[in-house]
Amino acid sequence: RVTELAESSHNFLMAASDAKVEFKITLTSDPKLPYKIIKVPEAAPFTAVLKFAANEFKISAESSAIITNDNVGINPAQSAGNVFMKHGRDLRLIPRDRVG
C-alpha cells in the first residue's frame, strides 16, 4: 500500500512538473496582426517566452515588450505560469519604440 501511494505521489509530481501553458502572442506592429501559439512549461522563465516569440516574428527581443490586450506591460522576470495565471492566454508583442 505504501508503495502504491509513493508511486501515485511520484506520478502526480511528474505530471505537475510537465504542466504547460499556452500563449497566443500577436505582433501588433504588423497591420495584418499575425500571431503565434506558443506552449511552454509553467516553470519556464517568461524572458525565454519573450525571446522565442521575438525570434519567431524576426524582430529583436532586446527592443520588444509583451503587453496584455488591456495595454498593461508584463514584467518578464517571472515564470510563464505566473504570467498565464495573472494575464491569461492572449498577449501582444510590441517593439519598444512604440512603448510609451
Backbone bond lengths (Angstrom), bond angles and torsions (degrees), N, CA, C in turn:
res aa  C-N    CA-C-N  psi(-1)  N-CA   C-N-CA  omega(-1)  CA-C   N-CA-C  phi
1 R - - - 1.460 - - 1.533 110.73 -
2 V 1.318 117.47 -42.49 1.459 121.09 179.27 1.521 110.03 -64.47
3 T 1.331 117.04 -37.57 1.464 120.89 178.41 1.521 110.35 -63.11
4 E 1.336 116.43 -42.31 1.466 120.31 179.02 1.530 110.49 -62.62
5 L 1.323 116.62 -42.15 1.458 121.02 179.99 1.528 110.64 -64.79
6 A 1.333 115.54 -44.49 1.458 119.48 178.62 1.524 110.67 -62.77
7 E 1.325 116.59 -40.58 1.468 120.31 178.97 1.526 111.26 -64.62
8 S 1.335 116.64 -44.06 1.467 118.70 -179.09 1.528 110.61 -67.51
9 S 1.332 118.10 -35.92 1.467 120.70 176.43 1.515 110.29 -64.73
10 H 1.326 116.30 -42.62 1.470 120.68 179.09 1.534 109.79 -61.87
11 N 1.330 116.79 -45.42 1.471 120.49 179.82 1.517 111.25 -62.82
12 F 1.334 117.32 -38.89 1.464 120.76 178.15 1.526 110.59 -64.10
13 L 1.325 116.57 -45.73 1.465 120.07 179.85 1.516 111.31 -64.10
14 M 1.319 117.20 -39.11 1.461 120.16 178.55 1.522 109.90 -64.69
15 A 1.331 116.90 -42.18 1.469 120.33 179.07 1.523 110.28 -64.42
16 A 1.334 116.88 -39.97 1.465 120.16 -179.80 1.524 110.66 -65.41
17 S 1.335 117.21 -38.74 1.461 119.15 -178.65 1.524 111.50 -73.41
18 D 1.332 117.24 -19.71 1.460 121.51 178.35 1.528 112.14 -90.33
19 A 1.325 117.60 -0.19 1.458 121.20 -176.23 1.523 110.02 -61.16
20 K 1.332 114.95 139.86 1.468 120.48 -179.24 1.517 109.75 -123.81
21 V 1.314 114.76 156.34 1.466 121.28 172.96 1.523 107.40 -120.89
22 E 1.318 115.10 153.87 1.462 120.45 -177.60 1.521 109.27 -121.21
23 F 1.318 115.01 132.34 1.463 121.02 176.98 1.523 109.69 -118.96
24 K 1.323 115.67 142.69 1.468 121.81 169.28 1.532 104.57 -106.75
25 I 1.335 115.56 109.77 1.463 120.46 -176.62 1.520 109.48 -108.30
26 T 1.331 116.04 120.67 1.464 123.01 -176.94 1.528 109.33 -103.33
27 L 1.323 115.85 134.57 1.466 121.35 176.15 1.523 107.87 -86.40
28 T 1.324 116.32 105.22 1.470 120.20 -173.32 1.515 114.04 -79.29
29 S 1.325 117.92 -15.71 1.465 118.98 -179.10 1.530 112.24 -78.23
30 D 1.328 117.10 -11.23 1.470 121.77 178.34 1.525 108.37 -98.60
31 P 1.339 118.15 124.44 1.476 120.62 -178.53 1.532 113.68 -57.77
32 K 1.329 117.49 -23.50 1.473 120.74 179.33 1.526 112.16 -80.08
33 L 1.344 117.26 -8.41 1.460 124.12 -179.97 1.531 113.49 50.10
34 P 1.336 116.54 56.71 1.468 118.53 176.95 1.532 109.92 -67.14
35 Y 1.326 115.75 154.00 1.464 118.83 178.70 1.515 110.52 -139.56
36 K 1.314 115.17 160.69 1.460 123.13 176.32 1.523 107.51 -128.69
37 I 1.321 115.37 141.54 1.461 121.44 172.87 1.519 106.35 -98.66
38 I 1.317 116.41 123.85 1.463 121.92 -176.48 1.520 108.74 -123.73
39 K 1.340 116.66 125.10 1.469 122.30 174.93 1.516 108.05 -108.89
40 V 1.322 115.39 126.44 1.468 120.91 -178.71 1.523 109.55 -136.77
41 P 1.335 117.25 157.46 1.474 119.22 174.19 1.528 110.44 -61.39
42 E 1.325 115.99 145.58 1.474 120.57 179.36 1.519 111.71 -54.85
43 A 1.318 116.55 -36.33 1.467 120.97 -174.83 1.531 113.27 -81.53
44 A 1.323 117.91 -5.17 1.474 120.54 -177.96 1.527 110.08 -63.05
45 P 1.327 116.60 139.82 1.474 118.16 176.22 1.529 109.83 -66.70
46 F 1.331 116.25 138.61 1.462 119.31 -177.33 1.523 111.71 -67.44
47 T 1.333 117.43 -21.98 1.467 119.68 174.85 1.531 110.00 -60.08
48 A 1.331 116.87 -35.68 1.465 120.62 178.24 1.528 110.72 -67.61
49 V 1.327 116.82 -36.42 1.470 121.00 177.26 1.532 109.28 -64.40
50 L 1.325 116.57 -44.52 1.469 121.35 178.48 1.521 110.77 -59.72
51 K 1.332 116.47 -48.07 1.470 120.14 -179.64 1.516 111.55 -62.70
52 F 1.331 116.90 -43.78 1.466 120.31 -179.16 1.531 110.63 -63.71
53 A 1.320 116.85 -45.91 1.471 120.42 -179.33 1.525 110.70 -62.53
54 A 1.315 117.22 -43.56 1.471 120.71 179.12 1.531 110.23 -61.34
55 N 1.325 117.00 -43.34 1.469 120.28 178.07 1.520 111.43 -62.80
56 E 1.320 116.94 -39.89 1.464 120.81 178.99 1.529 111.36 -61.05
57 F 1.332 116.77 -36.01 1.465 121.19 179.76 1.520 112.12 -92.17
58 K 1.337 116.38 2.16 1.467 122.23 178.18 1.525 112.62 59.99
59 I 1.335 115.06 42.88 1.461 120.69 173.64 1.526 107.93 -125.99
60 S 1.309 117.10 165.01 1.460 122.03 -176.96 1.533 111.05 -76.28
61 A 1.321 116.22 126.42 1.465 120.61 177.21 1.529 110.59 -68.02
62 E 1.341 116.25 -33.55 1.457 120.12 -178.01 1.527 112.36 -66.22
63 S 1.316 116.36 -25.28 1.470 119.43 -179.46 1.528 111.25 -112.38
64 S 1.328 116.72 31.57 1.466 121.61 -179.62 1.521 110.42 -129.87
65 A 1.312 114.65 160.56 1.462 121.26 175.78 1.520 108.31 -140.65
66 I 1.319 116.09 155.75 1.468 121.09 174.46 1.514 107.60 -111.70
67 I 1.333 115.21 132.48 1.465 121.55 179.68 1.525 109.13 -128.34
68 T 1.322 115.70 167.25 1.460 121.11 175.91 1.528 108.86 -84.65
69 N 1.313 116.12 174.14 1.467 120.04 176.12 1.529 111.77 -68.22
70 D 1.344 116.59 -14.96 1.465 121.33 177.09 1.528 111.54 -94.96
71 N 1.351 116.33 14.23 1.467 123.14 179.01 1.528 114.05 65.95
72 V 1.317 117.47 28.43 1.464 122.05 176.19 1.520 107.74 -93.73
73 G 1.333 116.48 125.34 1.452 120.68 178.29 1.522 111.25 -69.35
74 I 1.322 116.69 146.46 1.460 122.01 -179.57 1.522 109.00 -111.63
75 N 1.318 115.71 125.16 1.458 121.22 175.42 1.532 107.46 -71.64
76 P 1.338 118.15 118.89 1.459 119.65 -176.97 1.529 114.07 -75.38
77 A 1.334 118.26 -4.65 1.463 121.27 -178.00 1.529 111.35 -85.18
78 Q 1.327 115.91 55.93 1.460 122.33 177.10 1.512 108.64 -155.55
79 S 1.309 117.23 173.55 1.461 119.69 -177.85 1.527 110.66 -80.48
80 A 1.314 115.11 157.98 1.467 120.84 177.64 1.524 110.26 -61.07
81 G 1.328 116.80 -36.92 1.466 120.63 178.52 1.514 112.23 -62.15
82 N 1.334 117.28 -41.11 1.471 121.06 177.55 1.522 110.98 -63.41
83 V 1.331 116.83 -44.15 1.464 120.53 179.46 1.526 109.80 -62.01
84 F 1.323 116.44 -43.89 1.465 120.42 179.79 1.534 111.07 -61.04
85 M 1.329 116.50 -44.42 1.467 119.82 -178.87 1.528 111.84 -67.08
86 K 1.327 117.70 -37.11 1.468 121.37 -178.04 1.520 113.07 -79.62
87 H 1.349 116.88 -38.96 1.462 120.15 -168.13 1.524 114.81 -120.55
88 G 1.317 118.15 -10.90 1.455 120.39 178.32 1.517 113.21 87.41
89 R 1.307 115.37 -166.75 1.461 123.91 -171.07 1.524 113.39 -85.22
90 D 1.320 117.80 -38.19 1.465 121.77 -171.76 1.526 111.71 -88.34
91 L 1.340 115.32 116.87 1.456 121.38 -179.02 1.522 109.49 -131.50
92 R 1.334 115.81 166.14 1.470 120.70 -179.16 1.517 109.74 -127.66
93 L 1.311 115.23 138.73 1.466 122.70 177.28 1.517 107.72 -103.12
94 I 1.335 115.89 127.21 1.466 119.75 -179.10 1.520 109.99 -131.35
95 P 1.336 117.49 145.00 1.457 120.53 172.45 1.531 109.17 -67.34
96 R 1.310 117.89 144.16 1.457 121.23 -176.67 1.526 112.60 -64.46
97 D 1.324 118.87 -23.45 1.460 118.28 178.38 1.524 110.95 -67.32
98 R 1.321 116.18 -11.60 1.472 120.33 177.76 1.525 111.51 -103.09
99 V 1.327 116.71 -0.24 1.462 120.45 177.59 1.508 108.04 -80.08
100 G 1.309 117.74 138.56 1.450 115.75 177.73 1.436 111.38 156.24
